[in-house]
Amino acid sequence: MDNVKLKSRLGDKVQAAQDIEAAHSTAETAMTVNDSHYLALTGNTLEIIRSNLKNQPLSFDLFDVVKSPSGGSTVFSVPGLSGDEAERELTGIVLNYTTPRAYWDTPDPVEGTPPVCMSENSIISQDGKACAHCPYNDFGSKDGESGAKACKESVLLFLLRPNSIIPLLVRIPVTSKGRFLKYATRLLSTLTPLSSVVTRITLTRATSKAGKPYAVFNFEAVSALNPDEAARANAYARQFMDIVSSSEMVPELSEAG
């Protein structure tokens, strides 16, 4: 066999190997783009949401809400199709969060009662006043004994779980607000968006200075999304929150409960 024919056959084999490698690469890329552990990140989810809502607002009462358990319990009560379900941990993608605060002129408002004053971001109140200068933001303003503030602070997470296209709302009390913001800052230090990691939320029991038990929230990044899934999660977070913002849901975020 002459050199020309030998080079031709070798060239054919190299090309065939490259074609096979390219096919595998294409298949892997397609799998990355089309397959996701999160239902909301596949297909035309946002179009379905907009179509089903038909100009109706995505109001607060349409979301399932998880509140901080009382009595120092370390188990979440999560709304489900068959009623509330007990779960030791919540895992998902934090699409976004708000930091509402609200003041009621009664120490024990009835659940669902709107506040006298509220703020979407804990910085400026709804009537344009600085929260930092408000007397109800002072420690001890609640009762003069516990050191608590009369104006109630919290964090509200939009937690997207694998098998749902509507995020679960997780209300974090002021006692764990700093812990969440510290977690978010740690991600920020490595330029990691909240929506590009899977976050696990658990509870531990603690006791106040007055001897009352309460639940402390813990936050942990258990895995990072691959670049494609992270990009889709970031896009979904922005567009979903646009839908939420357009529904004027903010005044409802701080209802008593």
Residue frames as qw, qx, qy, qz and C-alpha x, y, z in Angstrom:
[[0.000, 0.889, 0.458, 0.000, 0.00, 0.00, 0.00],
 [0.429, 0.436, -0.034, 0.790, 1.49, 3.36, -1.01],
 [0.224, -0.180, -0.448, 0.847, 1.77, 6.34, 1.35],
 [0.269, -0.123, -0.207, -0.932, -1.06, 8.24, -0.31],
 [0.629, -0.315, -0.604, -0.376, -3.60, 5.46, 0.31],
 [0.540, -0.251, -0.652, 0.470, -2.31, 4.92, 3.88],
 [0.067, -0.063, -0.243, 0.966, -2.68, 8.62, 4.70],
 [0.432, -0.206, -0.377, -0.792, -6.16, 8.61, 3.20],
 [0.651, -0.340, -0.673, -0.083, -7.30, 5.68, 5.36],
 [0.416, -0.219, -0.529, 0.706, -5.77, 7.21, 8.50],
 [0.108, -0.061, -0.004, -0.992, -7.50, 10.49, 7.69],
 [0.554, -0.306, -0.534, -0.561, -10.85, 8.70, 7.34],
 [0.616, -0.335, -0.668, 0.248, -10.42, 7.01, 10.72],
 [0.238, -0.127, -0.340, 0.901, -9.50, 10.28, 12.43],
 [0.295, -0.156, -0.225, -0.915, -12.55, 11.98, 10.89],
 [0.621, -0.340, -0.648, -0.281, -14.81, 9.13, 11.99],
 [0.506, -0.289, -0.600, 0.549, -13.48, 9.37, 15.55],
 [0.041, -0.045, -0.136, 0.989, -14.05, 13.12, 15.54],
 [0.446, -0.260, -0.449, -0.729, -17.61, 12.66, 14.25],
 [0.623, -0.376, -0.685, 0.046, -18.38, 10.19, 17.04],
 [0.370, -0.231, -0.442, 0.784, -16.92, 12.54, 19.65],
 [0.137, -0.079, -0.111, -0.981, -18.93, 15.45, 18.23],
 [0.545, -0.344, -0.599, -0.475, -22.12, 13.38, 18.32],
 [0.564, -0.379, -0.637, 0.363, -21.53, 12.50, 21.98],
 [0.201, -0.125, -0.229, 0.944, -20.85, 16.13, 22.78],
 [0.312, -0.210, -0.336, -0.864, -24.06, 17.22, 21.03],
 [0.605, -0.399, -0.666, -0.177, -26.07, 14.60, 22.92],
 [0.475, -0.323, -0.530, 0.624, -24.59, 15.72, 26.24],
 [0.011, -0.003, -0.018, 1.000, -25.32, 19.36, 25.42],
 [0.458, -0.311, -0.507, -0.661, -28.91, 18.53, 24.48],
 [0.594, -0.409, -0.676, 0.153, -29.31, 16.65, 27.74],
 [0.315, -0.209, -0.357, 0.854, -28.00, 19.66, 29.67],
 [0.162, -0.073, -0.169, -0.969, -30.37, 22.04, 27.90],
 [0.565, -0.244, -0.498, -0.611, -33.52, 19.94, 27.91],
 [0.702, -0.346, -0.616, 0.089, -33.22, 17.86, 31.09],
 [0.043, -0.504, 0.392, -0.769, -33.55, 19.52, 34.50],
 [0.259, -0.240, -0.863, 0.361, -34.41, 18.35, 37.98],
 [0.111, 0.396, 0.389, -0.824, -36.60, 21.45, 38.20],
 [0.352, 0.573, 0.731, 0.118, -39.94, 21.36, 36.39],
 [0.099, 0.910, 0.202, -0.348, -40.09, 25.16, 36.20],
 [0.150, -0.684, 0.473, 0.535, -36.86, 25.34, 34.21],
 [0.322, 0.054, 0.849, 0.415, -38.12, 23.20, 31.35],
 [0.182, 0.576, 0.732, 0.315, -40.36, 24.17, 28.43],
 [0.001, 0.487, 0.193, 0.852, -42.57, 27.27, 28.28],
 [0.335, -0.417, -0.731, 0.424, -43.42, 27.48, 31.97],
 [0.035, -0.323, -0.209, 0.922, -43.85, 31.25, 32.14],
 [0.304, -0.043, -0.505, -0.807, -46.20, 31.22, 29.15],
 [0.430, -0.363, -0.822, -0.091, -48.35, 28.64, 30.94],
 [0.240, -0.413, -0.548, 0.687, -48.45, 30.78, 34.08],
 [0.110, 0.222, -0.078, -0.966, -49.48, 33.89, 32.15],
 [0.367, -0.136, -0.695, -0.603, -52.04, 31.93, 30.14],
 [0.404, -0.405, -0.812, 0.118, -53.63, 30.37, 33.22],
 [0.163, -0.378, -0.421, 0.808, -53.75, 33.64, 35.16],
 [0.151, 0.618, 0.604, 0.480, -55.51, 35.49, 32.29],
 [0.037, 0.603, -0.009, 0.797, -54.80, 38.97, 33.68],
 [0.680, -0.682, -0.226, -0.146, -55.71, 37.91, 37.20],
 [0.041, -0.810, 0.497, -0.307, -53.19, 39.02, 39.85],
 [0.722, 0.048, -0.646, 0.242, -50.79, 36.51, 41.37],
 [0.396, -0.736, 0.122, -0.535, -51.97, 37.45, 44.83],
 [0.096, -0.509, 0.756, -0.400, -50.44, 36.42, 48.14],
 [0.705, -0.102, 0.519, -0.472, -53.22, 34.00, 49.03],
 [0.873, 0.387, -0.197, -0.221, -52.47, 31.89, 45.93],
 [0.393, 0.538, -0.704, 0.243, -49.06, 30.91, 47.30],
 [0.841, -0.387, -0.368, 0.085, -48.38, 28.16, 49.82],
 [0.014, -0.800, 0.365, -0.476, -46.66, 29.72, 52.83],
 [0.787, -0.191, -0.500, 0.306, -44.40, 28.09, 55.40],
 [0.240, -0.869, 0.136, -0.412, -44.08, 29.97, 58.66],
 [0.175, 0.439, -0.758, 0.449, -41.66, 29.60, 61.53],
 [0.634, -0.368, -0.674, -0.089, -42.92, 26.81, 63.81],
 [0.384, -0.734, 0.173, -0.533, -43.84, 27.74, 67.35],
 [0.836, -0.497, 0.175, -0.154, -42.50, 26.34, 70.60],
 [0.230, -0.668, 0.688, 0.165, -39.03, 25.64, 69.26],
 [0.887, 0.216, 0.402, -0.066, -40.21, 22.87, 66.94],
 [0.194, -0.526, 0.625, 0.544, -37.61, 21.78, 64.36],
 [0.365, 0.292, 0.842, 0.270, -40.18, 20.51, 61.85],
 [0.175, 0.136, -0.242, -0.944, -41.71, 22.58, 59.06],
 [0.465, 0.456, 0.702, -0.290, -45.43, 22.40, 58.33],
 [0.017, -0.239, 0.548, 0.801, -45.70, 22.50, 54.52],
 [0.652, 0.364, 0.250, -0.617, -49.06, 22.83, 52.72],
 [0.112, -0.163, 0.895, 0.399, -49.75, 19.92, 50.37],
 [0.438, -0.106, -0.579, -0.680, -52.55, 18.44, 48.27],
 [0.615, -0.367, -0.695, -0.066, -53.63, 16.26, 51.18],
 [0.512, -0.846, -0.144, -0.041, -53.17, 18.88, 53.88],
 [0.077, -0.877, 0.458, -0.121, -50.15, 20.06, 55.80],
 [0.942, 0.101, -0.265, 0.180, -47.12, 17.77, 55.71],
 [0.545, -0.789, 0.238, 0.154, -44.28, 17.64, 58.25],
 [0.783, 0.511, -0.149, 0.321, -40.82, 18.09, 56.74],
 [0.709, -0.527, -0.030, 0.467, -37.44, 18.24, 58.47],
 [0.327, -0.391, 0.304, 0.805, -35.86, 20.35, 55.74],
 [0.523, 0.785, 0.238, -0.231, -36.76, 22.49, 52.74],
 [0.506, -0.270, 0.520, 0.633, -34.58, 22.27, 49.63],
 [0.499, 0.733, 0.445, 0.123, -34.77, 24.33, 46.47],
 [0.443, 0.274, 0.139, 0.842, -33.63, 27.39, 44.53],
 [0.097, -0.690, -0.366, 0.616, -34.12, 30.78, 46.17],
 [0.413, 0.635, 0.442, 0.482, -35.51, 32.81, 43.26],
 [0.070, 0.581, -0.062, 0.809, -35.67, 36.02, 45.24],
 [0.405, -0.474, -0.670, 0.404, -36.59, 37.42, 48.63],
 [0.094, -0.763, -0.113, -0.629, -38.14, 40.47, 50.26],
 [0.387, -0.077, -0.623, 0.676, -37.43, 41.97, 53.68],
 [0.280, -0.665, -0.356, -0.593, -40.80, 43.36, 54.79],
 [0.209, -0.121, -0.662, 0.710, -41.49, 44.91, 58.16],
 [0.304, -0.567, -0.492, -0.587, -44.77, 46.01, 59.67],
 [0.019, 0.052, -0.590, 0.806, -46.25, 47.71, 62.70],
 [0.380, -0.555, -0.667, -0.321, -49.61, 46.99, 64.32],
 [0.156, -0.513, 0.279, -0.797, -51.04, 49.21, 67.04],
 [0.833, -0.376, 0.122, -0.387, -52.15, 46.17, 69.01],
 [0.282, -0.575, 0.768, -0.013, -49.81, 43.58, 70.56],
 [0.390, 0.031, 0.918, 0.072, -51.69, 40.55, 69.21],
 [0.446, 0.331, -0.227, -0.800, -53.34, 41.39, 65.86],
 [0.820, 0.215, 0.462, -0.261, -55.82, 38.94, 64.38],
 [0.508, -0.097, 0.689, 0.508, -54.35, 36.86, 61.56],
 [0.350, 0.545, 0.608, 0.459, -54.81, 38.59, 58.20],
 [0.091, -0.928, -0.257, 0.254, -55.10, 42.05, 59.73],
 [0.564, 0.630, -0.007, 0.534, -53.24, 44.62, 57.61],
 [0.545, -0.285, -0.306, 0.726, -50.61, 46.66, 59.48],
 [0.028, -0.919, -0.221, 0.326, -50.89, 50.33, 60.39],
 [0.175, 0.864, -0.403, -0.247, -47.54, 50.92, 58.72],
 [0.918, -0.016, 0.347, 0.190, -45.32, 48.67, 56.61],
 [0.084, 0.775, -0.492, -0.388, -42.21, 48.65, 54.46],
 [0.920, 0.356, -0.125, -0.110, -41.28, 46.42, 51.55],
 [0.709, 0.452, -0.391, 0.374, -37.54, 46.63, 52.18],
 [0.680, -0.568, -0.310, 0.345, -37.24, 47.55, 55.90],
 [0.454, -0.009, 0.019, 0.891, -35.62, 50.84, 54.84],
 [0.178, -0.040, -0.087, -0.979, -38.40, 53.18, 53.68],
 [0.323, 0.329, 0.772, -0.436, -41.99, 52.91, 54.89],
 [0.312, 0.537, 0.721, 0.307, -45.00, 52.97, 52.59],
 [0.038, 0.957, 0.284, -0.037, -45.47, 56.67, 53.34],
 [0.522, 0.724, -0.134, 0.431, -41.85, 57.52, 52.53],
 [0.396, -0.841, 0.297, -0.218, -40.36, 57.73, 56.03],
 [0.410, 0.495, -0.741, 0.192, -36.98, 56.26, 57.03],
 [0.842, -0.353, -0.394, -0.109, -37.47, 53.13, 59.15],
 [0.628, 0.089, -0.459, 0.622, -34.17, 53.73, 60.93],
 [0.010, 0.246, -0.262, 0.933, -35.56, 56.92, 62.53],
 [0.608, -0.426, -0.386, -0.548, -38.88, 55.43, 63.60],
 [0.353, -0.489, 0.585, -0.542, -39.37, 54.99, 67.39],
 [0.922, -0.043, 0.194, -0.333, -41.05, 51.63, 66.76],
 [0.801, 0.443, -0.373, 0.153, -37.75, 50.42, 65.32],
 [0.069, -0.659, 0.602, -0.446, -36.02, 50.85, 68.69],
 [0.519, -0.038, -0.838, 0.163, -35.17, 47.81, 70.75],
 [0.116, -0.242, -0.711, 0.650, -37.57, 47.56, 73.67],
 [0.290, 0.028, -0.100, -0.951, -40.31, 49.52, 71.92],
 [0.470, -0.222, -0.771, -0.368, -42.61, 46.48, 71.87],
 [0.642, -0.613, -0.444, -0.122, -43.16, 46.15, 75.62],
 [0.140, -0.853, 0.324, -0.384, -40.19, 47.79, 77.33],
 [0.720, -0.497, 0.462, -0.146, -39.08, 44.49, 78.85],
 [0.928, 0.122, 0.327, 0.133, -38.18, 41.89, 76.21],
 [0.306, -0.522, 0.449, 0.658, -35.97, 44.20, 74.17],
 [0.446, 0.373, 0.727, 0.364, -38.05, 43.43, 71.06],
 [0.019, 0.079, -0.231, -0.970, -39.02, 46.02, 68.48],
 [0.480, 0.417, 0.486, -0.600, -42.66, 47.04, 68.07],
 [0.594, 0.582, -0.280, -0.479, -42.18, 46.98, 64.30],
 [0.857, -0.097, 0.506, -0.009, -42.03, 43.36, 63.18],
 [0.228, 0.658, -0.597, -0.398, -39.27, 42.38, 60.73],
 [0.848, 0.033, 0.527, -0.034, -39.02, 39.25, 58.61],
 [0.041, 0.426, -0.692, -0.581, -37.61, 37.79, 55.40],
 [0.795, 0.323, 0.354, -0.371, -39.85, 36.21, 52.79],
 [0.217, -0.364, 0.786, 0.450, -38.13, 33.71, 50.48],
 [0.786, 0.392, -0.091, -0.469, -39.48, 32.58, 47.10],
 [0.374, -0.402, 0.832, 0.080, -38.23, 28.98, 47.21],
 [0.721, 0.352, -0.356, -0.478, -38.58, 27.00, 43.96],
 [0.633, -0.268, 0.718, -0.110, -38.80, 23.26, 44.58],
 [0.176, -0.206, 0.842, 0.467, -38.11, 20.54, 41.97],
 [0.108, 0.351, 0.901, 0.233, -41.67, 19.42, 41.25],
 [0.072, 0.813, 0.499, -0.291, -43.42, 22.79, 41.26],
 [0.411, 0.479, 0.246, 0.735, -43.44, 25.81, 38.96],
 [0.255, -0.840, -0.089, -0.470, -44.78, 28.12, 41.68],
 [0.346, 0.342, -0.646, 0.588, -42.32, 28.87, 44.48],
 [0.568, -0.578, -0.566, 0.153, -43.07, 28.13, 48.10],
 [0.042, -0.796, 0.159, -0.583, -43.07, 31.24, 50.31],
 [0.716, -0.255, -0.509, 0.403, -40.92, 30.73, 53.40],
 [0.185, -0.892, 0.005, -0.412, -41.30, 33.36, 56.10],
 [0.669, 0.041, -0.472, 0.573, -38.17, 33.76, 58.21],
 [0.386, -0.874, -0.291, 0.053, -38.60, 35.57, 61.56],
 [0.084, 0.934, -0.256, 0.234, -36.39, 38.43, 62.67],
 [0.687, -0.590, 0.425, 0.012, -34.47, 36.07, 64.97],
 [0.772, -0.005, 0.520, 0.366, -33.04, 34.37, 61.86],
 [0.436, 0.893, 0.097, -0.051, -33.01, 37.36, 59.49],
 [0.103, -0.852, 0.493, 0.143, -29.31, 38.02, 60.13],
 [0.629, -0.210, 0.732, 0.155, -28.45, 34.38, 59.53],
 [0.675, 0.561, 0.465, 0.112, -30.05, 34.44, 56.08],
 [0.263, 0.959, -0.100, -0.026, -28.45, 37.75, 55.11],
 [0.365, -0.674, 0.619, 0.169, -25.07, 36.38, 56.20],
 [0.704, 0.122, 0.679, 0.168, -25.64, 33.31, 54.00],
 [0.532, 0.801, 0.267, 0.066, -26.55, 35.54, 51.06],
 [0.015, -0.940, 0.327, 0.100, -23.43, 37.64, 51.68],
 [0.583, -0.386, 0.680, 0.220, -21.19, 34.56, 51.69],
 [0.675, 0.449, 0.544, 0.215, -22.53, 33.66, 48.26],
 [0.260, 0.964, 0.048, -0.008, -22.02, 37.26, 47.17],
 [0.365, -0.773, 0.454, 0.253, -18.35, 37.10, 48.22],
 [0.477, -0.145, 0.765, 0.408, -17.76, 34.54, 45.45],
 [0.310, 0.287, -0.344, -0.839, -20.07, 36.31, 42.95],
 [0.059, -0.168, -0.975, -0.134, -22.57, 33.45, 43.28],
 [0.442, -0.242, -0.164, -0.848, -26.23, 34.41, 42.69],
 [0.514, -0.097, 0.658, -0.541, -28.73, 32.94, 45.15],
 [0.820, 0.331, 0.133, -0.448, -30.62, 31.44, 42.24],
 [0.600, 0.543, -0.578, -0.106, -27.60, 29.49, 40.96],
 [0.112, 0.257, -0.906, 0.318, -27.33, 27.15, 43.95],
 [0.635, -0.411, -0.594, -0.273, -29.62, 24.66, 45.64],
 [0.118, -0.466, 0.490, -0.727, -30.26, 25.83, 49.20],
 [0.558, -0.330, -0.761, 0.026, -31.21, 23.58, 52.10],
 [0.274, -0.538, 0.220, -0.766, -33.08, 25.10, 55.05],
 [0.596, -0.256, -0.745, 0.155, -33.22, 23.34, 58.41],
 [0.407, -0.760, -0.001, -0.507, -34.24, 24.27, 61.95],
 [0.516, 0.023, -0.699, 0.495, -32.53, 23.98, 65.31],
 [0.463, -0.767, -0.439, -0.067, -34.00, 24.64, 68.74],
 [0.325, 0.306, -0.327, 0.833, -32.86, 27.66, 70.75],
 [0.366, -0.688, -0.583, 0.230, -33.94, 29.43, 73.93],
 [0.100, 0.809, 0.059, 0.576, -34.44, 33.15, 74.41],
 [0.174, 0.331, -0.542, 0.752, -33.09, 35.17, 77.35],
 [0.563, -0.264, 0.206, -0.756, -36.56, 34.95, 78.84],
 [0.371, -0.159, 0.896, -0.187, -36.37, 31.15, 78.69],
 [0.738, 0.424, 0.268, -0.452, -38.77, 30.70, 75.80],
 [0.583, -0.069, 0.700, 0.407, -37.91, 28.11, 73.10],
 [0.507, 0.727, -0.008, -0.463, -37.89, 29.14, 69.44],
 [0.870, 0.244, 0.337, 0.265, -36.67, 27.77, 66.11],
 [0.130, -0.731, 0.376, 0.554, -33.47, 29.02, 64.47],
 [0.806, 0.578, 0.072, -0.106, -33.19, 28.76, 60.67],
 [0.507, -0.473, 0.557, 0.457, -30.03, 27.33, 59.09],
 [0.646, 0.717, -0.032, -0.259, -29.05, 27.83, 55.44],
 [0.550, -0.390, 0.651, 0.349, -26.66, 25.68, 53.41],
 [0.555, 0.587, -0.369, -0.459, -25.72, 25.58, 49.72],
 [0.810, -0.155, 0.564, -0.053, -25.83, 21.85, 49.00],
 [0.653, 0.173, 0.564, 0.475, -25.01, 21.98, 45.28],
 [0.068, 0.534, -0.201, -0.819, -24.38, 24.37, 42.40],
 [0.731, 0.563, 0.319, -0.215, -26.44, 24.35, 39.23],
 [0.643, 0.079, 0.436, 0.624, -24.59, 23.70, 36.00],
 [0.121, -0.248, 0.143, 0.951, -23.99, 26.88, 33.91],
 [0.187, -0.257, -0.641, -0.698, -26.95, 26.29, 31.60],
 [0.391, -0.590, -0.707, -0.003, -29.39, 25.51, 34.40],
 [0.323, -0.478, -0.303, 0.758, -28.09, 28.48, 36.43],
 [0.008, -0.041, 0.314, 0.949, -28.71, 30.81, 33.47],
 [0.326, -0.410, -0.692, -0.496, -32.26, 29.48, 33.08],
 [0.428, -0.568, -0.618, 0.333, -32.89, 29.78, 36.82],
 [0.218, -0.333, -0.101, 0.912, -31.68, 33.40, 36.82],
 [0.153, -0.119, -0.478, -0.856, -33.88, 34.24, 33.83],
 [0.405, -0.487, -0.747, -0.201, -36.88, 32.47, 35.38],
 [0.365, -0.488, -0.498, 0.617, -36.34, 34.33, 38.66],
 [0.056, -0.184, 0.085, 0.978, -36.33, 37.72, 36.93],
 [0.295, -0.191, -0.578, -0.736, -39.39, 37.03, 34.80],
 [0.433, -0.483, -0.761, 0.029, -41.38, 35.39, 37.59],
 [0.279, -0.461, -0.405, 0.739, -40.71, 38.29, 39.94],
 [0.079, -0.007, -0.297, -0.952, -41.90, 40.65, 37.18],
 [0.416, -0.404, -0.699, -0.419, -45.23, 38.81, 37.29],
 [0.456, -0.501, -0.611, 0.409, -45.29, 39.10, 41.09],
 [0.193, -0.257, -0.114, 0.940, -44.46, 42.82, 41.01],
 [0.195, -0.159, -0.455, -0.854, -47.14, 43.56, 38.43],
 [0.444, -0.481, -0.735, -0.177, -49.75, 41.97, 40.71],
 [0.191, -0.625, 0.206, -0.728, -49.11, 44.56, 43.42],
 [0.787, -0.299, -0.538, 0.034, -48.63, 41.84, 46.00],
 [0.370, 0.320, -0.478, 0.730, -46.32, 43.89, 48.21],
 [0.375, -0.443, 0.224, -0.783, -48.94, 45.36, 50.60],
 [0.894, -0.244, -0.166, -0.336, -50.06, 41.83, 51.47],
 [0.670, 0.310, -0.604, 0.300, -46.61, 40.52, 52.39],
 [0.140, 0.245, -0.630, 0.723, -46.77, 41.76, 55.97],
 [0.646, -0.433, -0.268, -0.568, -50.22, 40.62, 57.05],
 [0.430, -0.483, 0.617, -0.449, -50.46, 39.45, 60.63],
 [0.942, 0.051, -0.218, -0.250, -50.11, 35.74, 61.12]]
